[in-house]
Amino acid sequence: MTFNEARYLVVFPKTTTLSNFTYNKQEAQRRLEALPSRGRIAFGLSCCERMLSNYVAFKREVKWGDEKPLRSALEELWKHLDGQAMNELMAKRLIANCEKVAPDADDFVSVLVGPAQEACFSICCILDYVQQGNPERIAQASAFAIDTLDGYVQELLDGFSTAARGVPYTSEREERIRLHPLMQRELARQDADLKMLVSNPDLNSLKSLWRAPSKSNIDL
């Protein structure tokens, strides 16, 4: 499966209300459209950096995978944010490398297969944006981040029980996912990043703050 196929499989509700926050992919895209291109890329990279450790944890658990292409792609994107050109050939090569190491959910029973796959595809989204300039690609990266939380929080609520997988997605269950601290934190972080980027901050300083966080968006 490629990330372009996976973009249609995001299963979280289009709108998620959380305390003072409301997540809506279309609204996220609208806010991204108001940012300069470098701000959009910075927001996407912030999401991707919080997801990379999920892939590393998956690799450690199942003894499969290679995070080096993902790290290399992120490195090239940060360089691009600093002003280094990235031509279409390079972007396509980096996307292909990331897709090669993306796990197929049908091949693994690990609860981390989804987060690992989404870590790969979110990076592909940013690379795709560099080629196309479409803010929807950055919004899709944020959607993958939320989907990671949605799936992982469901596992937490079910005690990581395989017998509980496939439980119907009821409104009550959706509400419990919505109120979980991990989901709240990710939604709040995305909102805060978008607000901060409106002020056109020094992106070089953000790079030092946002790269390689100590924990992923699911606390791994």
KAKA-V599060 format. One record per residue. N is the residue number from 1. RES is the residue in one small letter. PHI is phi in degrees with one decimal (* if undefined). OMEGA is omega in whole degrees, -180 to 180 (* if undefined). NEAR is the number of other C-alpha atoms within 8 Angstrom. Layout:
((N/RES/PHI/OMEGA/NEAR) (N/RES/PHI/OMEGA/NEAR))
This chain:
((1/m/*/177/6) (2/t/-95.7/-178/7) (3/f/-69.2/177/11) (4/n/-69.2/174/6) (5/e/-73.5/-177/8) (6/a/-68.2/-177/10) (7/r/-60.0/-178/8) (8/y/-91.1/-175/6) (9/l/-105.0/178/6) (10/v/-64.5/-168/9) (11/v/-106.6/-177/5) (12/f/-72.8/-179/7) (13/p/-59.3/-179/5) (14/k/-60.3/-179/7) (15/t/-125.9/179/8) (16/t/-129.5/180/9) (17/t/-90.7/-178/9) (18/l/-145.0/180/11) (19/s/45.1/179/5) (20/n/-92.6/-175/5) (21/f/-113.3/172/9) (22/t/-129.4/177/9) (23/y/-98.1/177/12) (24/n/-147.1/-176/9) (25/k/-59.3/180/12) (26/q/-64.9/177/7) (27/e/-68.6/176/8) (28/a/-60.5/179/10) (29/q/-64.7/179/12) (30/r/-60.8/180/8) (31/r/-67.5/178/9) (32/l/-66.7/179/12) (33/e/-62.2/180/9) (34/a/-80.8/-179/7) (35/l/-94.6/170/11) (36/p/-67.4/-175/7) (37/s/-56.7/-179/7) (38/r/-65.0/177/8) (39/g/-65.9/178/11) (40/r/-62.6/180/13) (41/i/-63.2/179/11) (42/a/-60.7/178/10) (43/f/-61.6/179/13) (44/g/-62.4/179/13) (45/l/-65.0/177/13) (46/s/-59.6/178/10) (47/c/-62.1/-176/13) (48/c/-64.5/-180/13) (49/e/-61.4/180/13) (50/r/-75.5/-177/12) (51/m/-104.3/-173/15) (52/l/-59.7/-178/12) (53/s/-63.3/177/11) (54/n/-64.5/177/14) (55/y/-65.6/-179/15) (56/v/-61.6/178/10) (57/a/-65.5/177/10) (58/f/-61.5/179/14) (59/k/-58.7/-180/11) (60/r/-63.0/-177/8) (61/e/-73.1/-172/7) (62/v/-100.8/-180/7) (63/k/60.0/177/7) (64/w/-145.6/176/7) (65/g/115.0/-179/8) (66/d/-156.5/-178/7) (67/e/-82.6/-176/9) (68/k/-59.6/177/6) (69/p/-62.0/179/11) (70/l/-70.9/178/12) (71/r/-63.6/179/8) (72/s/-63.0/179/8) (73/a/-63.4/179/11) (74/l/-62.4/180/10) (75/e/-60.7/-180/8) (76/e/-66.5/178/8) (77/l/-69.0/176/10) (78/w/-64.4/176/10) (79/k/-63.6/178/9) (80/h/-62.9/178/10) (81/l/-63.0/178/10) (82/d/-79.5/177/7) (83/g/115.6/180/6) (84/q/-77.2/-178/7) (85/a/-67.8/173/5) (86/m/-131.7/-178/8) (87/n/-81.1/-175/7) (88/e/-63.0/-180/7) (89/l/-62.2/179/6) (90/m/-64.5/-179/8) (91/a/-60.1/-180/13) (92/k/-65.4/179/9) (93/r/-65.1/179/8) (94/l/-66.5/176/12) (95/i/-61.1/180/12) (96/a/-59.7/179/8) (97/n/-65.3/179/10) (98/c/-69.0/179/15) (99/e/-64.9/-179/13) (100/k/-63.3/-177/6) (101/v/-99.9/178/11) (102/a/-77.5/-178/11) (103/p/-73.5/173/10) (104/d/-89.6/-176/9) (105/a/-59.9/-179/9) (106/d/-76.2/-176/5) (107/d/-96.9/-176/6) (108/f/-136.5/177/8) (109/v/-100.2/-179/7) (110/s/-61.9/176/8) (111/v/-69.8/-179/8) (112/l/-93.5/-179/11) (113/v/-64.6/178/13) (114/g/-63.1/177/10) (115/p/-56.8/179/12) (116/a/-67.2/179/16) (117/q/-62.1/-179/13) (118/e/-67.8/175/12) (119/a/-62.3/178/15) (120/c/-65.1/-173/15) (121/f/-71.2/177/16) (122/s/-65.8/177/15) (123/i/-64.4/177/16) (124/c/-59.4/179/13) (125/c/-60.8/-179/13) (126/i/-67.3/177/14) (127/l/-63.0/177/13) (128/d/-63.8/177/12) (129/y/-61.1/-180/12) (130/v/-58.2/179/9) (131/q/-76.7/-169/9) (132/q/-98.0/-176/6) (133/g/73.5/-178/8) (134/n/-93.0/-179/7) (135/p/-60.1/178/11) (136/e/-59.9/-180/7) (137/r/-66.5/177/11) (138/i/-70.3/177/17) (139/a/-60.2/179/14) (140/q/-66.5/176/12) (141/a/-61.7/178/16) (142/s/-65.9/178/13) (143/a/-65.5/176/10) (144/f/-62.2/178/13) (145/a/-62.9/179/15) (146/i/-67.4/179/12) (147/d/-63.6/175/11) (148/t/-57.1/179/12) (149/l/-63.9/-178/13) (150/d/-57.2/-178/11) (151/g/-68.1/-177/9) (152/y/-70.6/179/12) (153/v/-64.9/175/12) (154/q/-59.6/177/9) (155/e/-63.2/178/12) (156/l/-60.9/-179/8) (157/l/-64.4/-178/7) (158/d/-92.2/-180/9) (159/g/66.3/-180/6) (160/f/56.2/-180/9) (161/s/-87.6/178/8) (162/t/-65.8/-180/5) (163/a/-66.8/-177/4) (164/a/-88.1/-178/8) (165/r/-67.4/-177/8) (166/g/91.5/176/4) (167/v/-61.2/-179/5) (168/p/-54.9/-178/4) (169/y/-87.3/-178/6) (170/t/-82.7/179/6) (171/s/-64.6/178/6) (172/e/-66.1/179/6) (173/r/-67.0/177/8) (174/e/-59.0/-180/9) (175/e/-66.2/178/8) (176/r/-64.9/177/8) (177/i/-64.8/-179/11) (178/r/-57.6/-175/11) (179/l/-87.5/-178/9) (180/h/-65.4/-178/9) (181/p/-55.3/180/6) (182/l/-65.6/178/10) (183/m/-66.5/179/14) (184/q/-58.6/-177/11) (185/r/-64.3/-179/8) (186/e/-65.8/179/11) (187/l/-62.9/179/12) (188/a/-65.0/-179/9) (189/r/-66.0/179/8) (190/q/-62.3/179/11) (191/d/-62.5/-179/9) (192/a/-65.3/179/8) (193/d/-61.9/-180/9) (194/l/-64.0/179/11) (195/k/-64.6/-178/8) (196/m/-66.3/-176/9) (197/l/-70.1/176/11) (198/v/-62.3/-178/9) (199/s/-80.6/178/6) (200/n/55.1/-178/7) (201/p/-73.1/176/8) (202/d/-69.6/-175/6) (203/l/-70.0/177/8) (204/n/-65.1/178/7) (205/s/-70.4/177/7) (206/l/-65.3/179/9) (207/k/-56.7/-179/9) (208/s/-68.8/-180/7) (209/l/-84.2/-170/7) (210/w/-96.2/-177/9) (211/r/-75.4/174/8) (212/a/46.4/177/6) (213/p/-61.9/-176/9) (214/s/-67.6/178/4) (215/k/-135.9/179/9) (216/s/-79.8/180/13) (217/n/-70.5/173/11) (218/i/-115.2/174/10) (219/d/67.3/176/5) (220/l/-99.7/*/8))
